[in-house]
Amino acid sequence: MAFLELKGIQKAYYLDKQAFPVLKGIDLQFERGEFVSILGESGGGKSTLMNIIGGLDRNFDGQVLVNGELLDHRKEQQLDNYRRSMVGYIYQSYNLISHLTVLDNVLVALDMTNLNKDEKRQRALKLLDQVGLSKQVHKHPNHLSGGQKQRVAIARALASDPQIIIADEPTGALDSQNTREVLTLLDQIAKDGKLVIVVTHSQEVADHGTRIVHLADGKIDGDERLRPAYALPEDPTHIKPRQLPAAASYRMSFKHLMYNFWRNSLIMLGTAIGIFAVLLFSGLGNGVNGYIQNQINSLTNPRSITVFKNPTGKKLTQDQIQSSLMQNMAADPQSMVINQADLKRMAKVTGAASVQKGNMIGGYRLSYGKLQQSGSSMTTWNKSVTANSIKHGHKPGKGEVVLTKQQAIQLTSPKKYRDLVGKSVKLSFNWVNTKGDPVAIDGVVKVAGLSEGASAGTTINYATLQHMLKQKGADTRPNFATVNASSLTNVEEVANRINNLRNGKHERILGAITVGSILKTVNTYVHLASTILAAIAGISLLVSALMIIVTMYMSVSERTKEIGILRALGERKKDIRRLFTSESIFIGLFSALLALVIVAIVTICLNHALYGLIKYNIVQITASDVVFAVVVAVIISFIAALLPARYAAKLNPIDALAAD
Ligand SMILES: Nc1ncnc2c1ncn2[C@@H]1O[C@H](COP(=O)(O)OP(=O)(O)OP(=O)(O)O)[C@@H](O)[C@H]1O
């Protein structure tokens, strides 16, 4: 039984369904320890035969038997295993992987063996030493001479200790000195008990072997034994093949990424800008939203509902309630009185947590020394006002008021207005008694603080105002109420229920004003803006994904030959796919990290620049934004690599090896 046997091998290439037969029935037997040269005219089918022997070609008729066992060439997996365990290739054009060092080129073959990390390294170094390259191990192939490159290729072919070495014109590109050295190495390989099959045009090379097979017109027309085959040594090999582990693909992808560092950096920068846009817009959305909420909440209590009497009995909008307020107060103050029954009904409304009585003065005069000021609205301090609206001083205690900054300026001067805090001012206004007769009220109150900003208002201590009214026999009943909703989410419902309270004639009796409605409008706009920004960011992510797809396709076409080399070494389609998806995932991951660095810098700068102005961090990136960005980047880069990786895996290894 021969070690390797070819039986009735036939092969034809097809062009427009027309068959061009190349091999027309080849029967050959080979033994280990042989150094066989295959000679023949150009185009005679030598390389085609080598691809069949080497397990690269699946489309032929006939049988290949190894140790008497049929190699099922229709099954891809069987051929992958066969190449991985049995065959080592040496090519005329060396076919080294340019982005790997000499040592790594040899280690690629060793990745598919059962040796541990140290053993692999030791073996690679030993083989490189044997071919005389121990000083060149860390160089890249483009820094080697032709002879040196071919010796690296020989070391790689021997790395996994295969029993068959196929060399296609191994000395075709070498000078005579290097040719002699390579032939000596090949002879030594045969001496070590391997089967060496060399395709050559050179009689000198052929004479070096133990046997010459001549191929003409697709048939064997000569088989000459020059010397007996070398005796077989005892089989010392302990190296067992195994499938390529995923970690090896990741390592190789990473090395390729680093080899093309600058080009990849630009791609990563491009992708990172897309991810950065998503992060920044999301952070800005969070910040703006938070800022507006914060502004509104700091000045007013969003859970509070201000309730007035509705003298019309009809349904009124919040704007209508507000605009008719002053007029009603002046024309018929009695019509605005909220009685005990109203207060009780409000308190019973579902979702109302508390009801607070209040008085609003429609028009009043303040005087400080010789200066006077007239105001149009002063309310008793209530739950809708927050202490944050007071910028200087504090909320009004007994006998105290809070004025607006503007009022303080009018009563003093633009430079000294703050001095008014703690000073007493005279307050006078008109009111009515329970019969509706006018009563003039006046008294001295102390300025507790000054309110400032959009919702600044004038407020007076409730007990103080009640006391002033009582003293003059005026009506002390409330003319507005503050209802606090039990939660932020039911403010509008509570307001609606209050608006719907009716008297015996089925007329509406109260009108409710909420700050929640303002908040809602603002939130709608913020949400709209965030959606638009997210869409823009989404487009930039799409561009990033397209960029990765293009890059990966470019990478596949640049690395076509490498794909062929790796397939010839025994890598599966799956390994090739992983090579490209993992590289893309690295790009995605590094882009995300780069985006995080950029967004961190921009966030710090923007927040720093704007903090002085708005006292708020306008960009707020949350931990979930960061996780989202990294996950999205990895997913997008993985998806973007799927098509190119699939394309790479499907390449025919023979065509890939023939690529320029
Ligand atoms: N993929 C292919 N499609 C079509 N025809 C092919 C293909 N590959 C090879 N051939 C043809 O098959 C024939 C044998 O080619 P092959 O490369 O095996 O010859 P060879 O003996 O190795 O030649 P050389 O010594 O010049 O390398 C040639 O005529 C070639 O044109």
Ligand as a Chemical Component Dictionary entry (heavy atoms), coordinates in Angstrom:
data_LIG
# 
_chem_comp.id                   LIG 
_chem_comp.type                 NON-POLYMER 
_chem_comp.pdbx_formal_charge   0 
_chem_comp.three_letter_code    LIG 
# 
loop_
_chem_comp_atom.comp_id 
_chem_comp_atom.atom_id 
_chem_comp_atom.alt_atom_id 
_chem_comp_atom.type_symbol 
_chem_comp_atom.charge 
_chem_comp_atom.model_Cartn_x 
_chem_comp_atom.model_Cartn_y 
_chem_comp_atom.model_Cartn_z 
_chem_comp_atom.pdbx_ordinal 
LIG N1  N1  N 0 -8.919 28.629 -13.136 1  
LIG C1  C1  C 0 -8.695 28.245 -14.405 2  
LIG N2  N2  N 0 -9.664 28.405 -15.308 3  
LIG C2  C2  C 0 -9.477 28.009 -16.589 4  
LIG N3  N3  N 0 -8.358 27.452 -17.034 5  
LIG C3  C3  C 0 -7.329 27.259 -16.185 6  
LIG C4  C4  C 0 -7.460 27.675 -14.798 7  
LIG N4  N4  N 0 -6.292 27.354 -14.196 8  
LIG C5  C5  C 0 -5.479 26.801 -15.139 9  
LIG N5  N5  N 0 -6.107 26.757 -16.299 10 
LIG C6  C6  C 0 -5.565 26.192 -17.542 11 
LIG O1  O1  O 0 -5.182 24.839 -17.309 12 
LIG C7  C7  C 0 -3.999 24.542 -17.942 13 
LIG C8  C8  C 0 -2.993 23.957 -16.932 14 
LIG O2  O2  O 0 -2.619 24.960 -16.046 15 
LIG P1  P1  P 0 -1.549 24.717 -14.930 16 
LIG O3  O3  O 0 -1.389 25.982 -14.191 17 
LIG O4  O4  O 0 -1.919 23.528 -14.145 18 
LIG O5  O5  O 0 -0.261 24.407 -15.790 19 
LIG P2  P2  P 0 1.267  24.280 -15.377 20 
LIG O6  O6  O 0 1.731  23.032 -15.932 21 
LIG O7  O7  O 0 1.399  24.449 -13.914 22 
LIG O8  O8  O 0 1.891  25.504 -16.141 23 
LIG P3  P3  P 0 3.192  26.390 -15.751 24 
LIG O9  O9  O 0 4.348  25.485 -15.820 25 
LIG O10 O10 O 0 3.233  27.434 -16.800 26 
LIG O11 O11 O 0 2.927  26.938 -14.382 27 
LIG C9  C9  C 0 -3.515 25.802 -18.588 28 
LIG O12 O12 O 0 -3.832 25.753 -19.965 29 
LIG C10 C10 C 0 -4.301 26.896 -17.947 30 
LIG O13 O13 O 0 -4.575 27.939 -18.843 31 
# 
loop_
_chem_comp_bond.comp_id 
_chem_comp_bond.atom_id_1 
_chem_comp_bond.atom_id_2 
_chem_comp_bond.value_order 
_chem_comp_bond.pdbx_ordinal 
LIG N1  C1  SING 1  
LIG C1  N2  SING 2  
LIG C1  C4  DOUB 3  
LIG N2  C2  DOUB 4  
LIG C2  N3  SING 5  
LIG N3  C3  DOUB 6  
LIG C3  C4  SING 7  
LIG C3  N5  SING 8  
LIG C4  N4  SING 9  
LIG N4  C5  DOUB 10 
LIG C5  N5  SING 11 
LIG N5  C6  SING 12 
LIG C6  O1  SING 13 
LIG C6  C10 SING 14 
LIG O1  C7  SING 15 
LIG C7  C8  SING 16 
LIG C7  C9  SING 17 
LIG C8  O2  SING 18 
LIG O2  P1  SING 19 
LIG P1  O3  DOUB 20 
LIG P1  O4  SING 21 
LIG P1  O5  SING 22 
LIG O5  P2  SING 23 
LIG P2  O6  DOUB 24 
LIG P2  O7  SING 25 
LIG P2  O8  SING 26 
LIG O8  P3  SING 27 
LIG P3  O9  DOUB 28 
LIG P3  O10 SING 29 
LIG P3  O11 SING 30 
LIG C9  O12 SING 31 
LIG C9  C10 SING 32 
LIG C10 O13 SING 33 
# 
